[in-house]
């Protein structure tokens, strides 16, 4: 993955978020502030506008993360912004990123999200999609040829994220705004987990050449 691929990931994520913003907002209206889709759409629109030309992947992700923090309201801005900035920092100044390096960046993104949000699996947050996604990515890359199969690893991450998101439906929220609802948060899909699936799907789309 080079710098243009990284920029394409952010642009594709913006497309998917914009197309699904209404659903994400409906999900958030059930257990949160009702603005997740709109906020994230605004943030990724800003991220696309902030993409630097000719930059290495790490710099692209850092720029996108900063824009999301700046323009996205609610908790999602700091969380997604931190994830992208941590991923970008993990990639450093490398001009071309292989599957192993991207896996390390995704792990760094997860760690950043958990440090900021203090959430673990089972809390009914984006972490419930991101933890299994990163684990599946790493598992798919184990034993691969040097450099790994980036497309296969990314697709494994998307599939695991989708299952993780669906698993939030029967959970009672223990973090965030939804936690105030207690048992009423049960039987609802977590909007942050749903948007995490979209962003990882955007990555898979790009590296698969879709």
C-alpha positions, 0 to 999 in steps of 0.5 A: 500500500502506497500513499495514493492507496492510503488516500484512496482508503480515506476517500472510499471510507468517506463514500461508504459513511456518506451512503450509510449516514442515515442508518448510522444516525438511526442506530445512534438515535436508539441508544445515543445522541442520534448524530453519529452518522452526520458527525462521521460524514462531516469528519470524513468529508473534512479528512478527504479535503485535508489529504496531502498530495504525494505523501507517504501512507503514514502522513496521509493517515495522520492528516486524515486523523487530525481533520476528523478530530477537528471536524467531527462532533461527539465521541467519534471524532477523538476515537477515529482521529486517534485511531488514524493518527496512531496507525499513521505514526506506526507506519512512519516514513515508509513509502510502501507498506506491506501486510505485516506493517499495516497489521502493526498499524491497525494494532496501534490504532486499536490500542489508541482507541482503547486507551482513549475510550477505556473500553474492552470487548463486551462494553458494546462499543466500536471496540467489539468490532475492532478487536476481532478485526485486528485479531483476524487480520493478524491471523490471516497474515501469519504464515503468509509469504514475506509481505503477506497477502494484504487483500486476504488479511483485510477481507478477514478483518472485515468479516470479523468486524461484521460478526463483532458488530452483530454481537453487540445487539444482545449486549447491555452497554457499559460505556458511553452514552448508551450505558445510561440506558441500562437494560434498554440498550439491549437489542440494538446494534452499536453505531460505532461498531457499525461504522468501524465495519464500513471503514475496514470495508473501505480498506479491503475495497481499496487493496482488492482493487474494487 
